Amino acid sequence: MAAANSTTGGEGSAMQHISAMANGVHTVHGHIIDVGPRYGHFRFVGEGSYGVVVSAKDSQTGQRVAIKKMLLKEHLSFSRRTLREIKILTRLEHECIINVIELIAASEPESIREVYLVLRLMEMDLYKLIKTLRKRGQLIPHQHTSYWSYQILKALKYLHSANVLHRDLKPQNILINSSTDCALVICDFGLARVVDPDNPEKLSEYVATRWYRAPEITVSTEYCDQAMDIWSVGCILGECITGRPLFPSRNAVDHMNRVLDLVGSPSDDDLTWIPKESTRSYLKRLDKKTRADFATTFPGATPEALEMLEAIMQFDPRKRPSADKLIAFSYFHNSGYRDPNEEV
């Protein structure tokens, strides 16, 4: 079942436990959807721990939209995550970031138990596409991988220029239209943060899904910066090329071993950013590993894609290029779609 952060159009049958109630309130797949009379023709999309997503027809525009019902629960961290996502999303405006069409909540603040985000409806998430193609023995075409990587980096350039870190980039949080305009948007900003780039923030929680988690988050939760998002981009790019996750780890130790199998053991200089001597000593004691041959690890990748992966997949976060610099890589040269004027 689709996660509740999905705003994709895998809607299934139109007859999915939908019943109309008074005053524009509907029940969809057992969930009460109270968004007023503007929206109708609901279809269930998915649900998860943070709420439920349905699609609906907007009577004002005639377009179908995604509606994400977000619950405000008694658990403080849960409510903070929900409110953080709303606050950040309503302040962002970029073609490659999911846009909030409307925010719907109770008129009286004391009665608010849930909020609804009306969002752009996309066809599917990147995870679903990779999985579907893998079952057919196929991979995402090079042109699509390049174009989607470019759009992700455009979004990150915008986010990072506003000092916003996403902190949970993964294929499930990348929504795409694969059969129409190949549009892409980043979604799910529940773990995002606005940070001071001159004073890296100490993390309040263990962020990022493990398979896409940067090594600095695995070894030290003291701070985070833009490099953690860049690492996740490398993981996503590698998965698009191979059709499989780069680091399908079982736990933190297994994750670090898999990372070092690819990037090699860090040098002493690569460890100077780690604040704890005990952590640096632990990493130095690990068996030495040489950096993998990327052409062998990513068979079929173009030389330009390999160049980008080599640049991103660095143990030391200080060595990873920024989104702004990555956009200028040869991977996007002569693509026909790059427009520096739109890279803001």
C-alpha positions as CSV (number, residue, x, y, z in Angstrom):
1,M,0.0,0.0,0.0
2,A,1.2,3.5,-0.8
3,A,2.7,5.5,2.1
4,A,0.8,8.4,3.4
5,N,3.3,10.9,2.1
6,S,2.5,9.8,-1.5
7,T,0.5,12.2,-3.7
8,T,0.5,9.9,-6.6
9,G,-2.3,8.8,-8.8
10,G,-2.3,5.0,-8.3
11,E,-5.9,5.2,-7.3
12,G,-7.4,1.9,-8.3
13,S,-11.1,1.4,-8.6
14,A,-13.4,4.3,-8.3
15,M,-15.7,2.3,-6.0
16,Q,-13.5,2.1,-2.9
17,H,-15.7,2.4,0.2
18,I,-16.6,6.0,-0.5
19,S,-19.8,7.5,0.9
20,A,-21.0,11.1,1.0
21,M,-22.1,12.7,4.3
22,A,-23.6,16.1,5.1
23,N,-21.9,19.4,4.5
24,G,-19.2,18.1,2.1
25,V,-17.9,15.5,4.5
26,H,-17.1,12.1,2.9
27,T,-15.9,8.7,4.1
28,V,-13.1,7.3,1.9
29,H,-11.8,3.8,2.7
30,G,-13.0,4.2,6.3
31,H,-11.4,7.7,6.7
32,I,-13.5,10.8,7.2
33,I,-12.5,13.5,4.8
34,D,-13.9,16.9,5.7
35,V,-12.7,19.4,3.1
36,G,-15.9,21.2,2.2
37,P,-17.8,21.3,-1.1
38,R,-15.0,22.3,-3.4
39,Y,-13.7,18.8,-3.7
40,G,-15.5,15.6,-4.8
41,H,-15.1,12.3,-6.6
42,F,-12.7,11.0,-4.0
43,R,-10.5,8.0,-4.5
44,F,-8.3,6.3,-1.9
45,V,-4.5,6.5,-2.6
46,G,-2.7,5.3,0.5
47,E,-2.2,5.6,4.2
48,G,0.6,5.5,6.9
49,S,1.4,6.5,10.4
50,Y,1.1,10.2,9.6
51,G,-2.3,10.2,7.9
52,V,-4.1,9.3,4.7
53,V,-3.9,10.4,1.1
54,V,-6.9,10.5,-1.3
55,S,-7.3,12.0,-4.7
56,A,-10.2,14.3,-5.6
57,K,-11.6,16.5,-8.3
58,D,-11.3,20.2,-7.8
59,S,-14.7,21.7,-8.8
60,Q,-13.1,25.1,-9.4
61,T,-10.4,23.9,-11.9
62,G,-11.7,20.6,-13.0
63,Q,-8.3,19.1,-12.2
64,R,-7.7,16.1,-10.0
65,V,-5.6,16.8,-6.9
66,A,-4.1,14.9,-4.0
67,I,-5.4,15.6,-0.5
68,K,-3.2,14.6,2.4
69,K,-5.0,14.3,5.7
70,M,-2.5,14.9,8.5
71,L,-3.4,14.0,12.1
72,L,-2.4,16.1,15.1
73,K,-1.9,13.6,17.8
74,E,-1.1,13.9,21.5
75,H,2.5,12.8,21.0
76,L,4.5,16.0,20.9
77,S,7.1,14.9,18.3
78,F,4.4,13.7,16.0
79,S,2.6,17.0,16.1
80,R,5.8,18.9,15.6
81,R,6.6,16.9,12.5
82,T,3.2,17.6,11.1
83,L,3.3,21.3,11.8
84,R,6.9,21.6,10.5
85,E,6.0,20.1,7.2
86,I,3.0,22.5,6.8
87,K,5.2,25.5,7.8
88,I,8.0,24.7,5.4
89,L,5.8,23.6,2.4
90,T,3.6,26.7,2.6
91,R,6.6,28.9,2.3
92,L,8.3,27.1,-0.6
93,E,7.5,27.8,-4.3
94,H,9.5,25.8,-6.9
95,E,8.4,23.7,-9.8
96,C,10.3,20.7,-8.5
97,I,8.9,20.8,-5.0
98,I,5.4,19.7,-4.2
99,N,3.1,22.7,-4.1
100,V,0.4,23.4,-1.6
101,I,-2.8,24.4,-3.4
102,E,-4.8,24.9,-0.3
103,L,-4.5,24.3,3.5
104,I,-7.7,23.3,5.2
105,A,-8.2,23.2,8.9
106,A,-10.9,23.8,11.5
107,S,-11.9,27.5,12.0
108,E,-11.4,27.4,15.7
109,P,-7.7,26.6,16.8
110,E,-8.8,24.7,19.9
111,S,-10.8,22.3,17.8
112,I,-8.1,21.4,15.3
113,R,-7.3,17.7,15.4
114,E,-6.4,17.3,11.8
115,V,-5.3,19.4,8.8
116,Y,-5.6,18.8,5.1
117,L,-3.0,19.7,2.5
118,V,-4.3,19.9,-1.1
119,L,-1.4,19.1,-3.3
120,R,-0.5,18.5,-6.9
121,L,-1.4,14.9,-8.0
122,M,1.5,13.0,-9.6
123,E,1.4,9.6,-11.4
124,M,3.7,7.6,-9.1
125,D,6.8,7.8,-6.9
126,L,10.2,6.9,-8.1
127,Y,10.4,3.8,-5.9
128,K,7.3,2.3,-7.6
129,L,8.8,2.9,-11.1
130,I,12.1,1.3,-10.2
131,K,10.4,-1.7,-8.7
132,T,8.0,-2.1,-11.6
133,L,10.8,-1.9,-14.2
134,R,13.0,-4.3,-12.2
135,K,10.2,-7.0,-12.2
136,R,10.2,-6.6,-16.0
137,G,14.0,-6.9,-16.2
138,Q,14.3,-3.3,-17.3
139,L,16.0,-0.1,-16.0
140,I,15.1,3.6,-16.2
141,P,16.4,5.0,-19.6
142,H,19.5,7.1,-19.3
143,Q,17.7,10.2,-20.5
144,H,15.1,9.9,-17.8
145,T,17.6,9.3,-15.1
146,S,19.6,12.4,-16.2
147,Y,16.6,14.6,-16.4
148,W,15.2,13.6,-13.1
149,S,18.6,14.0,-11.4
150,Y,18.7,17.5,-12.8
151,Q,15.3,18.3,-11.4
152,I,16.2,16.9,-8.0
153,L,19.4,19.1,-7.9
154,K,17.4,22.1,-9.1
155,A,15.1,21.6,-6.1
156,L,18.0,21.1,-3.7
157,K,19.8,24.3,-5.0
158,Y,16.6,26.2,-4.2
159,L,16.1,24.5,-0.8
160,H,19.7,24.9,0.3
161,S,19.9,28.5,-0.8
162,A,17.0,29.1,1.6
163,N,18.9,27.1,4.3
164,V,16.4,24.3,4.2
165,L,17.6,20.7,4.5
166,H,15.2,18.0,3.4
167,R,16.9,15.2,5.5
168,D,14.9,12.3,4.1
169,L,15.5,12.1,0.4
170,K,14.7,8.6,-1.1
171,P,12.8,7.3,-4.1
172,Q,9.5,7.1,-2.1
173,N,9.8,10.9,-1.6
174,I,10.4,11.6,-5.3
175,L,7.1,11.9,-7.2
176,I,7.1,11.7,-11.0
177,N,5.0,11.7,-14.1
178,S,6.7,9.0,-16.2
179,S,4.2,8.8,-19.1
180,T,3.5,12.5,-19.8
181,D,5.8,15.4,-19.2
182,C,8.4,13.6,-17.0
183,A,7.9,16.2,-14.3
184,L,9.4,15.5,-10.9
185,V,8.7,17.0,-7.4
186,I,10.2,16.3,-4.0
187,C,7.7,15.7,-1.3
188,D,7.4,14.8,2.5
189,F,9.1,17.6,4.4
190,G,8.3,16.1,7.8
191,L,12.0,15.8,8.8
192,A,13.1,19.0,7.0
193,R,14.8,21.8,8.9
194,V,15.7,25.4,8.5
195,V,19.3,25.7,9.6
196,D,22.1,28.3,10.1
197,P,24.8,27.3,7.6
198,D,27.5,28.9,9.8
199,N,26.4,26.9,12.8
200,P,25.5,23.3,11.9
201,E,22.5,22.2,13.9
202,K,22.6,19.4,16.4
203,L,20.1,16.8,15.4
204,S,17.1,16.3,17.6
205,E,16.3,12.9,16.0
206,Y,17.9,10.1,14.0
207,V,17.1,11.4,10.5
208,A,16.9,9.9,7.0
209,T,15.9,6.4,6.0
210,R,18.9,4.2,6.7
211,W,19.6,3.0,3.1
212,Y,19.9,6.6,2.0
213,R,21.6,7.9,5.1
214,A,24.9,9.7,4.8
215,P,27.8,8.2,6.7
216,E,28.1,11.3,8.9
217,I,24.6,10.7,10.2
218,T,25.4,7.1,10.9
219,V,28.6,7.9,13.0
220,S,27.6,11.2,14.5
221,T,24.2,12.8,15.2
222,E,25.9,16.0,16.4
223,Y,25.1,18.1,13.4
224,C,23.8,18.1,9.8
225,D,24.4,20.2,6.7
226,Q,23.6,20.2,3.0
227,A,26.0,17.4,2.3
228,M,23.6,14.8,3.8
229,D,21.0,15.6,1.1
230,I,23.7,15.4,-1.6
231,W,24.7,11.9,-0.4
232,S,21.1,10.8,-0.7
233,V,21.0,12.1,-4.3
234,G,24.0,9.9,-5.1
235,C,22.1,6.9,-3.6
236,I,19.0,7.7,-5.7
237,L,21.1,8.2,-8.9
238,G,22.9,4.9,-8.3
239,E,19.6,3.1,-7.7
240,C,18.1,4.5,-10.9
241,I,21.2,3.2,-12.9
242,T,21.3,-0.3,-11.3
243,G,17.6,-0.8,-10.4
244,R,18.6,-1.7,-6.9
245,P,19.4,0.2,-3.6
246,L,23.1,0.8,-3.1
247,F,23.0,0.1,0.6
248,P,20.2,-2.3,1.6
249,S,21.5,-2.5,5.1
250,R,20.1,-4.4,8.1
251,N,21.4,-2.1,10.8
252,A,23.9,0.8,11.4
253,V,27.0,-1.4,11.5
254,D,26.0,-3.2,8.3
255,H,25.2,0.1,6.7
256,M,28.7,1.5,7.4
257,N,30.3,-1.7,6.1
258,R,28.4,-1.4,2.9
259,V,29.3,2.3,2.5
260,L,33.0,1.6,3.0
261,D,32.8,-1.3,0.5
262,L,31.9,1.4,-2.1
263,V,33.8,4.5,-1.0
264,G,36.8,2.9,0.7
265,S,38.2,3.5,4.1
266,P,38.5,7.2,5.1
267,S,41.9,8.8,5.5
268,D,42.9,10.5,8.7
269,D,42.0,13.9,7.1
270,D,38.6,12.5,6.1
271,L,37.9,12.0,9.8
272,T,38.8,15.4,11.2
273,W,35.2,16.7,11.1
274,I,34.1,14.0,13.5
275,P,33.9,15.6,17.0
276,K,34.4,12.5,19.1
277,E,37.8,10.9,19.3
278,S,36.2,7.5,20.2
279,T,34.4,7.5,16.9
280,R,37.5,8.4,14.9
281,S,39.4,5.7,16.7
282,Y,36.7,3.1,15.9
283,L,36.7,4.0,12.2
284,K,40.5,3.8,12.1
285,R,40.5,0.3,13.6
286,L,38.2,-1.1,10.9
287,D,39.6,-3.3,8.3
288,K,41.1,-1.2,5.5
289,K,39.0,-1.2,2.2
290,T,39.9,0.2,-1.1
291,R,37.5,2.3,-3.1
292,A,35.4,0.3,-5.5
293,D,35.7,0.6,-9.2
294,F,32.6,2.6,-10.1
295,A,32.5,1.4,-13.7
296,T,32.2,-2.2,-12.5
297,T,29.7,-1.3,-9.7
298,F,27.5,0.7,-12.1
299,P,27.6,-1.2,-15.4
300,G,26.0,0.6,-18.2
301,A,26.4,4.0,-16.6
302,T,27.6,6.7,-18.9
303,P,31.0,8.3,-18.2
304,E,29.2,11.5,-17.2
305,A,27.0,9.7,-14.7
306,L,30.1,7.9,-13.3
307,E,31.8,11.2,-12.9
308,M,28.9,12.6,-10.9
309,L,28.7,9.5,-8.7
310,E,32.4,9.6,-8.0
311,A,32.1,13.2,-6.9
312,I,29.1,12.6,-4.6
313,M,30.0,9.3,-3.0
314,Q,32.6,10.7,-0.6
315,F,32.9,9.6,3.0
316,D,34.0,13.1,4.0
317,P,30.9,15.4,3.7
318,R,33.2,18.4,3.0
319,K,34.3,16.8,-0.2
320,R,30.9,16.5,-1.8
321,P,30.0,19.2,-4.3
322,S,27.0,21.4,-3.6
323,A,23.8,21.1,-5.7
324,D,24.8,24.3,-7.4
325,K,28.2,22.8,-8.5
326,L,26.7,19.4,-9.5
327,I,24.2,21.1,-11.8
328,A,27.2,22.4,-13.8
329,F,28.7,18.8,-14.3
330,S,29.1,17.4,-17.7
331,Y,26.3,14.9,-17.0
332,F,23.8,17.7,-17.9
333,H,25.8,19.3,-20.8
334,N,24.2,19.2,-24.2
335,S,21.0,17.8,-22.6
336,G,18.7,20.2,-24.3
337,Y,16.7,20.8,-21.1
338,R,19.2,22.7,-18.9
339,D,18.4,26.3,-18.5
340,P,20.6,28.2,-16.0
341,N,18.0,31.0,-15.8
342,E,15.6,28.5,-14.2
343,E,18.2,27.3,-11.7
344,V,17.3,29.5,-8.8
